[in-house]
Each structure stands twice: as structure tokens, then as C-alpha cells.
Amino acid sequence: MTPGGGPMKECGYSEINTSGSSPMESSHKKKKTAVKRKWEVFPGRNKFYCNGRIMMARQTGVFYLTMILIMVTSGLFFAFDCPYLAAKITPAIPVIGGILVFFVMGTLLRTSFSDPGVLPRATPDEAADLERQIDVANGSTSGGYRPPPRTKEVVINGQTVKLKYCFTCKIFRPPRASHCSLCDNCVERFDHHCPWVGNCVGKRNYRFFYMFILSLSFLTVFIFAFVITHVILRSQQTGFLNALKDSPASVLEAVVCFFSVWSIVGLSGFHTYLISSNQTTNEDIKGSWSSKRGKENYNPYSYGNVITNCCAALCGPINPSLIDRRGIILADMAQSVAPSNGLTMYGSTQSQSSMGQSQETPVLSEHN
């Protein structure tokens, strides 16, 4: 009742928004928390296809040239030489050639499309923790920034190995790792960057690279030998000039194979030597384990046996990729990436359900 005796009017109460955000702002936040795949914010200079399943270097022009040369030369051989050779010699020739081409293309694509062993960059928390460890080791109590030392020494099988600090990835590189200037990544057991396959060659794809160049050597010698055989058999029937006129494709195949077989076979022999001694191209070029540096300078990674070294390089297990290319990352976290100082969230192995917790991945591993 009111003081005048009349009935009290009903009053409506509305909840006061104490969060300080309007409905438009909350909807904007929902849009901002859209998820992305980690390959979309990958800091290195790489191309990704099939939603991150395929990883290549950005410079892929020479890779496509490699595929064209292999496919065109093989196609001409099967179209113009194999029918005559199968009829005159044996039908096994096109079968063997087909198996070699299939193996060459399979190993090429596996080398080109896979992660060569890229090491994840340090997160801001990991980089800050590394700086704190260095300050404590040096007895520094000042709050100023102290750049990390350029090298760090570890002992592997009695040999002292220097680990270099990468100022781009903010990590001490593991033994045998190196930073590729073209892809802008640190690669584990880095061998070299190969433009012919459009990718770096490292720990995770070296065996496929070796099988590619070895099978390509067999294919090149195979095609060259049977193209010459084809021309010789035709020349015995119609003469040499008429044989060349009757099979002009054979001339083109012979020229391509003649000029490429030397480099391909030579490269296969060089990498066979590297595998037998458990070295990388990078180490061989630098002379890291050369006897010229002294008798005490030896390769700590060699098992001392050719067969064991070959088995370790070609038959050992393939480690899983250290970069979670298809992992989930929130869009607002992706916007917090700071490419100017090289610190990103890409190296983190956080899942979508525990994105708010810090889970650090180890950035240093020793390989004996």
C-alpha cells in the first residue's frame, strides 16, 4: 500500500551488466576466438598443402623441373622404345622400367612432402627461462638483458662437440643440427637444402632422399642402355641414319640420360660414402671430422663399421615430427605472435583443452 492508501504498482527489475562489455563486444570476442591450424602461423619460410599434411620449401620451381624431366623421359621410353624392345628382346623390359619409375617417383614425393626434422622455435617463456639460466650460471643478479653465449660444449663418445645458439629460433641447436637460410628453420641432422626435391634434407627424410637418387641412377642407366640397344638393333636392319629418323624420341632420351647420368651416379656414390662413414654433407664440406685437424679429431657418430653405419642411416626408426603442423591454436593467440623477435607460440605442444597452461617442449637433445 502507498501512503495514500492506493495499491502499490508492480516494479520491474532488470539485471545490471557488471562486466562492462556490451552484447556486441561479447559477440566480437566469440568471433575472435576462432581456431586456426598451427601451419597457418608457422614462422619458417615453407609452403603447406592439404591442410598442413604436405610441407615444402617456398622455392619449388626446380622441383617441378625434376618431375617433368623424369616423367617426360620415362614416358617417351615407354611409348617409343618399349614396344620394339618387348617384341625383339623380352617383355620384362617395360615391367622392370615401370617398377623403377614407380620407386623413383614414390621416394621423390616422400622426400619433398615430409618434414625433414624441423626443430620448433622456443616460446617466449622458454627463451626467458634460458636467459635466466644463463644469468644464474654467470652469477649475474642484474635485471638487464644478457645475450646468450654463442656456443655451448657437450661431450659425445669422448669427443667435445660445440652447440651453437640460434638467435632466430632462440635455442641451442642439438648436435649435427643447422639453420637453413632458405627455409629459415633449424633442422635436426641437417644434410643440405636440395632445390631438386624442393625441401631440406635432414634426419627424417634423408633415407628417402638417398633411395631416390640411388633408384634414379638405376633408372637413368637402364633407359640409356636400352635406348642405345634400340638404336643399334634398328640400325642393323635399316642403317644408322634411318634408325635415327625412325625413332627421334630415342635420340632425345639418349641426350638427356647421357648428360644427367654422370651427376646422378656421382651424387649417389658421394652419399654412399657419407652413409658408410656416418657423416652429413654439411660436416663433410666443413671438414668437421677431417684427420687434417689432428689425430684426436674423430667422428663421434661413427660406429666404426660400414654395415652398422649403413643400417643406422637407412634402417633405424623414423622419429615423429617435432612440429605439430595440424595442431589447434586460438586466433587471438595467433595474433600475439611477435615475428620481429622470432618468439612464437608455434613451438608449444599445447592442446585445445589445455591452451591456458604452459607446456614446454625440450629444445636440446643429444644423439650418441
N, C-alpha and C positions, 0 to 999 in steps of 0.2 A: 504494500500500500504506500502511496505517496503521502507527503504531509497534508495534502488537501483532501485525502480520503479516496482518491481515484485509484484505479488499478494500475500496477506497475507495468510499464511496457517491456517487452522482451528485448534483450540486447544481444546482438550477435558478436562473437569474439573470433578474431582471425589470428592464426599463429604468426608471430613475428620472425622473420628470417634473420637469424643472428650470424649467419656465416658470411654475410657481406657480399654474396655473389648472386646475381640475378639469374633467372632461368636461362637466359641467352648465354650467360657465361658458363653455366654448368653444361649446356649442350655443346659449347665450344670446347670444353675440356674433354668431353667424350670423344669428339672428333679427333682431338689432339693425341689421344691415347691409342690411335690406330697402330697395329703391329706391322713390322717390316721384317724381312729376312736379313740376316747379317751380311749376306753377299752384296746387298744393295748399298751398304755403307762401308764396304771393305776399303781400307786405306791404301792398299797397293794398286799398282797400275796393271790391272788384269781385266779381262773380259769374262763374263759369266753367261752361260746359256742353260736352257732347260731348268729354270728356277734354281740356279746355283749348282746343279749337278755336274756341269761341264765348266772347267776352269782353264783359260788360256792366257797367253800374253796378248797385249794390245796390238803388237806388230805381227800380223798373221798373213801378210801378203806372200812371203816366201813359203809358208806352209801350204798355201793353196797351189803355188807353183810346183811344189813337191808332189802333191796329189795328182795334178794334171799330167806331169811327166810320167809318173808311174802308170796311171790309168790309160793314157793315150798310147804309150809304148806297148803295154801289155795288150790293149785292145787291137792294135794293128797286128801284133804277133798272132793272136788267136784268130783274127779274121782272114789274114792273107798267107800266113806260113803254116799254121797248124793243119789245115785241111790237106795240104800237099804232103807234109811230113807224116801225118797219121796214115795216109794211104801208101806212101812209099817205104816208111820205116816201121812205126808201131803206133797204135792208138794211145799208148801210155804217155806220149809226149804232151798232149794237151791236158791230160789228167794231172801230171806232175806240175805242169805250169800253173794250173788252176789252184792247186794246193799252195804253191809258193806265193802266188798273188794274194790269196786269202790270208795267209800268215803275215805277209808284209803289211797289208792294209790294217789288219787287226792290231798288230803291235804298234804301228804308227799312230792310230787313233787312241790307243790306250796311253801312249806316251804323251800325246798332245792334249788330251782331255782331262788328265788326272792332276791332282795336287802333287807337286814334286817334293813336298816336305817343307812347306812354308811354316815358319815359326810365328806364333801370334805375338803381336806387339804388346808391350806392358801397358796395363791400365794406369790411370793416374795414381791410384792407391799403391800399385806395385812399384811404380817409379819413385814415389815419395818414400816408400819403405826402403828401397835400395839406397836412396840418398842418406836416410837416417843410419843405415848400417855402415855406410862409408864414413859418416861423421863420427860414429862411435869407435870405429876401428882406428881412425886417425886422432882420436882424443879431442875432437872439436866440440865445444859446447856453445858456440855462437849460433844464432838463428839465421845467419846469412846462407845464401846458396853456395854450395861447394860442388863443382862439376865432378862427376865420377872419373876415376883413373881410366886411361885408355886401354890398359891391359890388366890381366889377372892370370896367375900361373896355377896350373894343376899338374899333377904327376900321373901319367898314364903308362903302365907297364915299364916303369923306371925311367921314362923319358919326360922331361919338362915341356909342357905344351902351353903356349900363351893363348888366353881367351881375350878377344878384342871386344871392347864395348861399342855397341852400335848406337849412335846418337839419334838415329831415325826411329828405330824400334824400341829404344830405351831398355835394352837388355845386354847382358854379356852373352855373346854367341857361344853355343856349345862347340866342342872340338869338331873341326872339319866343316863347320858352317861358315857361310859367307853371305854378304849382302849383294843381291843382283841390282845393278844400277838401272837396268831396263824395266824390270818388274817392280822395283822398289820394295823388295821383300828379303828378309833373311831366310835362307834355305838350308835345311839340315843336310849334311854331307853333300855340299854343293859341288857339282862337277863342272858344269858350264851352262851358259844360255845358248840354246840351239835355235836359230831362226828357221831352220829347215823343218823342224817339228812344231814351231810356234809356241815353245814353252821352255822353262828352265829344266835342266836335268839334274835331279837330286836323289835323295835317299829313297823316295817312294816310287820313282818311275825309271830309275837307271837300268834295271834289268830288262824292262820293256824296250828302252832305247837301244840297248846292246843287241837284243834279239831282232829288233827292226833293222839295224844296219847289217847284221850278220845275214839275215834272210834276204835282204835286198842285194847283198853281194852275190849270193847263190842265184837269185832270180836274174840279175844282170848278166852273169856269166852264162847262165842257162839260155837266155834269149839270144845273146850274142853268138854262142856256139851253134845253135840250131838255125839261126838266120844265115850264117856262113854256110852251114851244111845245105840249106835250102838252095842257096845261090849256086853252090858247086854242083849239086845234082841237076839243076836246070841247065847249067852251062854245058854239062856233058851231053845233053840232048839237043840243045838249040844254039849253043855258043854263049860266050860270056856276055857280050853286049845285048843279045836278045834276051838273056836271062834277066839282066838288069831292067830291060824295058818291060818284061812280063811281070816283074814284081818290084815296082818302085818303092812300095812301102818297106820292103826288106832293106833297101839302101838307107832309108831314114832311120830305121831301127838300129842298123849296124853303126851308123854315125853316132847316135845318141848313146848307145851302150859303150862304144869304144872310148868316148871322151869322159864318161862317168865312171867306168869300171875301175880306173886307177885310183881315183879319190875314195870311192866307196870301199874297195878292198883294203886300201891303205888305212882308212879310218877304222875298219873292223880289226885289222891287225894291231893298231895302236891301242885300242880299247881292250883287246885280248891281253896285251902286255900289262895294261893298268890293272885289270881284274886279277891276273896271276900274281901280281905284287901287292894287291890291295892298296892301290893309290887312286887318286882322282886326277882329272885333267888339271884342275886348279893347283893341286900340290905338285904335279909334275912340271908345270910351267914355272912355278915359283922356285922349284928345286928344294922343296921343304925338307926332303929326306935324302938329299944328294950326299954321296960319300965325299964330295969335294969340300964339304963343310967340316969334315973331321970324322975320325973313326967312331967317336961317341955319338954321332948323329945317325940314328937309325929310325926306321919306320915302326912306331909302336903298335900300329894297327895290323901289321902283317902277322900271320900265323906261322910263318916260316916254311910253309908247304904250299905248293902251287894248287894242288887239288882242294885243300882246305880253304884257301883264299877264293877260289872259283865258287865253291859251294856256299861260302858266306855271302858272296855278292849276288849269286843267281838263285840260290835255293832256300835262303833264310826266310822267315816270316816277314810280311809287309806290315809295318806299323800303321795303326789308324791315323787318319788325318788329325792334326792338332788344331786346325781351324774349323769351327762349326759354321760352315757356309750357309746351311739351311736352318740355322737356329733362329729363334724368335727374339726380336728386340723391339721395345716400345718406341714409337715415333718420337715422343718427347725426349727420350734418352738418346735417340739418334741425332736429334738437333743439338745435344750437348757435346757432340764430338768437336774436339778442337784440333783441326788439321794443322794449325800453324806451329804447334809444338810437338806434333807427332803422337800425342796421347789420345787414344781412342778407347772405346768400350768394346772393341771387336775381339780383343784377346780374352775377354771373360767367357767363362763357360756356364753362365747363369741360365737357368730355365725360366720359362714364363711364370711358373708358380712361385719362384723364389727370386724374383728380379730385384727385390729390395735388399737382399742380403749380398754381402761381398764374398765371392768365392774366387780365390786366386788360383791360377794355374802356374805350375812350376815353369820357370823360364830358363833353367840351366840343367842340363843332363850330361853325364859323362858316359862315353862309349869306349869300352875297353877293347 
